[in-house]
């Protein structure tokens, strides 16, 4: 699994510029970004292929182990959107260990910026200590905000597209496929 970090996140983490990753199935590539949403410092992940998003409200110390938090956020977001444990586990197995890379192109990064702009317009109140993985925010972004994505025609919901991608790989998923 590739975690393509944006330049603002790279600077926040004080990391050297990561290398480009080896070409991989875009379903296993995620963009990682830092944003201020609803009064919380948020780690935002967005899938490079289908735009499925995951969120983690970060405490200052969480950034030291942000990759583990990203994987936990991904699991929590998939579960919140109705994906069963077998499908999540199979996806994680196929995706492999996380590898930090550069981002995967302009379009997935542009999507994250648009998503942040849409979410900033909403009256969100996030609590990093009480709810580190806000399920309602995950459902809002993945089940109620249509978007465009490479490899898919027109507008669609990220959760449905993620389910279609899992089905394409032969992984049953949820009640959405």
C-alpha positions in Angstrom: 0.0 0.0 0.0 1.4 3.4 -1.0 0.7 6.4 1.1 1.5 9.5 -1.0 2.1 12.4 1.3 1.3 15.9 0.3 4.0 18.6 0.7 2.2 20.3 3.6 2.1 16.9 5.5 5.7 16.2 4.5 6.7 19.6 6.0 4.6 19.0 9.2 6.3 15.6 9.7 9.7 17.1 8.9 10.3 14.3 6.4 12.7 14.3 3.5 11.0 14.3 0.1 9.9 10.7 -0.4 10.6 8.8 -3.6 8.1 8.0 -6.3 6.7 4.5 -5.6 6.8 1.7 -8.0 3.8 1.6 -10.3 1.0 -0.2 -8.4 -2.7 -0.9 -8.8 -4.3 2.5 -8.0 -6.7 0.9 -5.6 -3.8 0.3 -3.3 -2.6 3.9 -3.5 -3.7 6.6 -1.0 -3.0 10.3 -0.7 -2.4 11.5 2.8 -2.9 15.1 3.8 -3.3 17.2 7.0 -6.2 19.6 7.3 -7.9 21.6 10.1 -11.6 20.5 10.1 -14.2 21.1 12.8 -11.7 22.4 15.3 -9.5 19.3 15.0 -6.2 18.6 13.4 -7.2 15.8 10.9 -5.2 13.3 8.9 -7.2 12.8 5.6 -6.6 9.8 3.3 -8.2 9.6 -0.1 -7.9 6.6 -2.5 -6.2 7.5 -5.8 -8.6 5.4 -7.8 -12.1 5.7 -6.4 -11.8 8.7 -4.0 -12.9 6.8 -0.9 -11.8 8.9 2.1 -10.8 8.1 5.7 -10.2 10.5 8.5 -8.3 10.5 11.9 -8.6 13.4 14.4 -5.0 13.7 15.6 -3.5 14.6 18.9 0.0 16.1 18.8 1.7 12.8 19.8 -0.2 10.8 17.1 1.8 12.3 14.3 4.9 10.3 15.5 3.1 7.1 14.4 0.9 8.6 11.7 1.2 5.5 9.4 -0.3 3.2 12.0 -3.0 5.8 12.6 -3.7 6.0 8.9 -4.2 2.2 8.7 -6.5 2.3 11.7 -8.5 5.2 10.2 -8.8 3.3 6.9 -10.2 0.3 8.8 -12.6 2.4 10.8 -13.8 4.3 7.7 -14.4 1.1 5.7 -16.3 -0.4 8.7 -18.4 2.7 9.1 -19.4 2.5 5.5 -20.6 -1.1 5.8 -17.6 -3.2 4.6 -17.3 -6.4 6.5 -14.2 -7.5 8.4 -13.3 -10.3 5.8 -13.3 -7.8 2.9 -11.3 -5.2 4.9 -8.8 -7.9 5.9 -8.5 -9.2 2.4 -8.0 -5.7 1.0 -5.3 -5.0 3.6 -3.5 -8.3 2.8 -3.5 -7.6 -0.9 -2.4 -3.9 -0.4 0.6 -5.0 1.6 2.7 -3.0 4.1 2.4 0.8 3.9 5.1 2.6 2.0 5.5 6.4 2.0 5.8 7.9 -1.5 5.1 11.1 -3.3 1.5 11.7 -4.3 0.0 9.9 -7.2 -0.9 12.8 -9.5 -2.7 16.0 -9.7 -6.3 14.7 -9.8 -6.3 12.7 -6.5 -4.6 15.7 -4.7 -7.1 18.1 -6.3 -9.9 15.9 -5.1 -8.6 16.2 -1.5 -8.6 19.9 -1.8 -12.1 20.0 -3.1 -13.3 17.6 -0.3 -11.6 19.8 2.3 -13.3 22.9 0.9 -16.7 21.2 0.9 -16.2 20.0 4.5 -15.0 23.4 5.7 -18.4 24.8 4.6 -20.2 22.5 7.0 -20.8 23.0 10.8 -18.5 20.2 11.9 -17.5 19.7 15.6 -14.8 17.1 15.8 -13.4 15.8 19.1 -9.9 14.3 18.7 -9.9 12.8 22.2 -13.5 11.5 22.3 -13.8 10.3 18.7 -10.5 9.8 16.9 -12.1 8.2 13.8 -15.3 10.1 13.1 -17.7 7.6 11.5 -20.3 10.2 10.6 -17.7 12.2 8.7 -16.6 9.1 6.8 -20.2 8.3 5.9 -20.8 11.9 4.8 -17.8 12.0 2.5 -18.2 8.5 1.1 -21.9 8.0 0.9 -23.4 11.4 0.4 -20.9 13.5 -1.6 -20.8 12.4 -5.3 -17.5 13.0 -7.2 -15.7 12.1 -10.3 -12.9 9.5 -10.3 -10.5 8.0 -12.9 -11.8 4.8 -14.4 -15.4 5.6 -13.6 -18.1 7.3 -15.7 -19.7 10.5 -14.4 -20.5 11.3 -10.8 -20.6 8.6 -8.2 -20.3 7.8 -4.5 -16.8 6.7 -3.3 -18.2 3.9 -1.1 -20.0 2.3 -4.1 -16.9 2.7 -6.3 -14.7 1.1 -3.6 -17.2 -1.8 -3.4 -17.0 -2.1 -7.2 -13.2 -2.1 -7.1 -13.2 -4.9 -4.5 -15.7 -6.9 -6.6 -13.4 -6.4 -9.6 -10.6 -8.1 -7.5 -12.9 -10.9 -6.5 -13.3 -9.7 -3.0 -17.0 -9.6 -1.9 -17.4 -6.6 0.2 -20.6 -5.5 1.8 -24.2 -5.0 1.1 -23.2 -2.3 -1.4 -21.7 -4.3 -4.2 
